[in-house]
Amino acid sequence: MPGPGDDAPGPTHVAASAAYAWAIAAANAAVEVPAVNAEAAAWAVRGWADVAVGCLALDDPAPARPPRSARDLSGRSLGSALDLSGAFGGLDEVVRAVPIVSGGQHAARLRRLRKLAGPVPPWYPDARLVPGPVRGVGRFIWQAADLLTRFGEDLMTTGAGLPWAASCPLSSARQLAWGARYRPSPSDAHVTVRLPVNRFLARRTWMCLPGRPGPRPAVAEVPSTASPLAQQIWRGIHEGAHLDHLGALTALGPAAPSPAEFGTGLLIAESYAMAVEVLAAVECILAEEGHAVWQLGAGLIERATRLPGGSDPAPEFVDLPTLAEVYVRGPLEILTGGDAARALPDQIVGSLRARWRSACAAYPPATAFGSAAAELLGRSPRPPGY
């Protein structure tokens, strides 16, 4: 059973039983989210779609076995289903056991991914809107978004006046190598997976997968329609930070899936990656990499304005306010030593905070941003999930 990409160092195969066990654990973890009502259901289904991406990396691409008839515990027929083996078999089992009927856009994505392995089982959630209320974004988050937007605008203005270099080639290895100098705890302890899906369908491309001799972080290389510069920042800084975080957690205790992939752990992971983006923006100013500064500033503005109810709301987050908010609040928490920072491994948060102090000393606007963030957090309510 093919595992992490053939071009990657280390093991490239896992047993079907290991893939199945991984999917069971990951799909169950995806259900444990710090949310309620419709948001909880939508978030769980989104998580299952992320699990399906990992299933594509682990399952044999050979044609699926002929379908068999599936029945529930009472003996009622559920229609045809694939033989429950391998990673998708584990995902199927968990989805069948959790009573989520619809998942909106997240279910549509999940079903598209599952279809790549054969007919979608009838118990999978459909793409109707998730019923029930979804809370609005809190007042503090809007204030934090304003702060992040102003800093992003300053970065874009500064970056426009600095030298611009050509973007990296569209290669994960080259993009990650470029970003390593701006990530405080760079690691190359990951494997590369090539998947038959695009960036829109894959979404989260970093994960921990089973392997021999043990679990390892992995990153999926998938085609994207984003500009080369946007891809360079996304892979070299943001996703690179996720891989660094996974590597630190794996060194402390190998696990696949990683606790950073779902629920509260995902909130901490995104907080860290966003903080690394802010740090990288300042360090790119000092290195006179204007193109990177400009793109990083634009990225901060995009996260601040895409909130549900914002000036440019992203459909992806319309029913996921908690997840959308963490891209705004999270970096402030990390850079000021808040709750999210205390949830990170000491070796990576210590390096990040030390680099941030040095960056602030060299670039006074960063000091002003950090002080404003600390003042804002000091009068904010405790967020869910931390």
N, C-alpha and C positions, 0 to 999 in steps of 0.2 A: 504494500500500500504506500504510494508516494507520500512523502511528508514534505518538509521544507525544501526549497528549491535546489535543483541539481547543481547550480552554480555556487552554492553556499558551502562553507567549510562544515565539517562535522557530519552527523548522521542525517540520512535523507529518507529513512523509512520508519514507520511505526506499525505495530500490529493493529488489526481491525478492532480487537478488544480494547486497546489503549485509546484509539480514536473514539470509540463508543463511550468509554468511561469519561474521557475529556468532555465530550458533548453533553453528557448527562450533567456533569458538574457545572459546566459553563451555563447551560440553559436554566438550571435551577438558580444559579447565582444571579442571572439576569432578572429574575422575578423579585429579588430582594432589593427594593428601591425605596429611598426616603421620600415617598409621595403617597397620595391617597386618591381614591376615586378614578376619574378618567385619566388623570396624569399617570397614575401608577400603571394602569393597563397599557397605555400608549408606550410608556417607558419600557415595560417588560417586552412588548412586541418588538420595539426597536432593538433591544438587547438580543432577542432571538435572531433578528436579522444579522447582527454582528457575529453571533455564533455561527450562523450559516456561512459567513465568509470564511471562518476557520475550518468549517466542514469541507469547503471546497479545497482547502489546502491539504487536508488529510485523506479524503476519500479517493478511492481508485476511480480514475476517469472512465473506466470501461463501462459499457452499457449496464444499466441496472438490471437486476433479476426480474423475471416476470412478476407482475403484481399478484398478490393473494387476497383473499377476502378477509377483512378485519372485523372484529366484533367487540362491543363493549362488555363490561362485566355481567350484564344481564343477558348477553347472547344476541343483542340487537346488532344487525349488520351495519357496519360503518363504510361499506363500499370497499374499493380496492386500495391496498397500501403496499408499499415496498417492503420486502423482507427487512426486519429491523436488525441491521448489522452495520458496523462502521459508524462514522461520525454522524451522518444524517439520520441513521437509525436512532441514535441517542437523542438527538434533537426532536425527532418525531415523537418519541416516548414522552418527553417532558411536556411538549406542546399539547399532546393528547390528555395529559393528566391535569393541566391547569385550565380552568374554565374561563378563557377569554374568547369571546365570540367575535369581536371586531377590533381592528387596530388601525383603521384609517390608512394614511400614507405609509406607515411603518409596516402594516400587514401587506400592502401592495409590494413593497420592497422585499419583505420576507418571502412572499409567494414566488416572486420572480427568481430569487436565489434558489429556493427549494426546487423549482421546476427544472433547474439545470441538472438535477440528480434524478429526475423522473417525475411521474405524476404527483401533484400536490395532494397529500392525504386530505380527506374531507373534513377532518377535525381542525384544520388550521384556521386561524381567525381570518375573516374576510375583510375587505377594504372599506366597509362602511365606517363612518365617523364613530369614534368611541363615545358611547353615551355617558352623560353625567357632566357635572361642573368641572371646570379647570380654573384654579385661582389666578388672580392677576398678579402682575409684578409689583413688588413693594416699593414704597416711596424712597427708601434708602438706596435701592438698586438704581433708580433713575438718577439720583445724585451721584452715585459712583460712575454711572455711564457718562454723565456730563464731564466728570473729572478725566475719565479715560479718553473721551472724545477730544477734549482740549489738549491733552498731552499728545494724542495721535496727530492732531492738526499741527502742533509745534514740530513734531518729528518730520512730517511731510514737508513743511516749509524749510526746515534745516537740511533735510536730505536733498531737496531740489537744488540747493546751492553748493553741494559737495560733488566731487568727481564721481562719475558713473562708469562702472565696468560692465562688460558683457555678462549675461546670465550663464550659469553653469549648464553643461550639456544635460539632456533629460535622462539622467541615470541616477538611481538611488544612491549608489556608492559615491559618485562625485558630489552629489548634493549634501549627503551626510558628512563627507570629508570636509567640504567647505564650511559647514555649520559647526564642526567640532570645536573650532577656535572660539566660538561665541557661546558654547554650552559649558556650564561650569563643571560638569562631571561627565565628559564624553566617554562613551563606551562603544566598543565594536563587537560586543558579545551577543550578536544576533545573526539569524539566518534570513535569507531572502526567498520569498515565495512569489512565483509568477502565476497570476490567476486570470481566468478567461472572462473577467468583468471589468467595467470601467470604474473610474473614481466615484461617480455618482452612485453606482450600485454598491460599491464596496464601503464607502464612507470611512469607517475606522479601519485602518490598514495595519495597525500594530496590535500584537497579541502575544501570549505565551502558549506554545504548543508542546505536546509531549514528544519525546524523542529518545534516542540513546546517546549518551548514558543517562540523560535526564532532561527535564523541561528546559526550554530555551526561549528567549524573546525572538519574535519573528516579525518581519515587515513584508507586506505584500506590494509588489511592484505592479501597478495598474495604469493604463492610459488615462490621461486627463485632458480636458479642453482648456484648463486654466493657462495663463501666460507662463512662459518659462521662468520669469522672475517670481511669480506667485508660487509656482511649484518648488522653486529653490528654497524659498523661505518656509513653506509648509513642511517640506520633507527635511531640509537641513537644520531647521531650528525647532519647529513645533513637534513634529513626529520624532525627530532626533531626541528631544527632551523626554518624550514618552519612552523611547527605547532605553535611554539612560536610567530612567526611573525603574523600568522593568528589570534592567540588569542589576540595579542595587538591591531590589527586593529578592531577585533570584539568588544573589550571593548570600543573602541572609537566610533563605529557606526556599529552595526550588519548588515551584508549584505551577501547575497548568490546569485550569486558567489561573492567572495572577489575580490577587485581590484588588489590583488597580484597574481591572477591566470593567467592573460593573458596580452599580449602586453607589454607595458612599465612597468606595474606593475610587471610582471613576471621577467623582467630584474632586477628590484630592489630586488625582493625576492631572486633570485639566487645569486645576489651579497652578500646579507646578509648571506645566508646559507654557501657560500664559505668562507666568512670572519670568520664565527664561526668555520669552519673546521681548518683554519690557527691558530686561537686562541687555539682551542682544542689540536692541535698538540703540541704547546709549553707547555700548561698546563699538558698534558700527560707526557712530558719529566720531568717536575718538580715532577709529581706523580710517576714516574718510571713505567709507563705502556708501556713497550717497544713494545708490539704487536700493540697497538693502534697508537703509534707514527709511526711505520713502515708503517702501512696501510694508515694512513692519508698522509704521504709523497708520497706513491705510487699513491694515489688519485690525489694529486696536479700534479704529472707528467702526469697522464692519461689525465687530462683536458687540459694541455698545449700541448700535442703531438697529440691530436685527432682533432685539428683544420683542416678545409678543406685545403688541401695542406701541412699538417704537416707530421711528420715522421710516425705517426700511425693514419691516418685520420679515424674517425668514420663515417660509412655510414649514421647514424642517422642525422648527421649535415652537410652533403655535400652540401645541398641547403639552409642551415640556418646559414650563417656566423655570423649574428648579435647575435643570441642566443649562438652559440658556443663561441664567443669572450667574452661574459659577465662572463663566468666562469673563465676567465683569468684576465680581467681588473677589474671586479666587486669587488673582495676582496681587491684589491689595493685601489680602490676608497673608500670603507667603512673604512678600517683601517687607512687611512690618512685623513679622514674627507672631502672627495671630494663630487661631486654632488650626487652620489648615497646615501651617508650617510645622506645628508640633506633631502632626500626624505623619510626617515624612521621615524616611531614614536619616539619621544624623549626618551620615557622610555626604549626602547630596544637598540637604538644606544648609548645612554649615558652609559648604563651598559656594552655594548660591548667595547666601547673605554676605559672605566676605567679598565676593566679586561686586555685589551691589554697593557695598560701602565704598569700595575703591572707585566705582563708576560715579557715584554721587560726589565724591571728593574732586573728581576731575571734571564734572559737568554739573554745575550748580542747579540748572533746571530740574535735574533728576532729584536733587535734594528737596526742592520745593514740592515736587510731585509726591515724594515719599511722605513728607510732613503733612500734606493735605490728605493723603490716604489714611495716615494714622489718626488724624483728627476726626475724619469721617467715620472710621471704624469704631472709634472710642464712644460714639453716641448712636451706634446702630444696634438693632436687635440681633440676637444670635441666630445664624441661618440654620435651616434644616439640614441634616446630614452630617454636620461636623461634630 
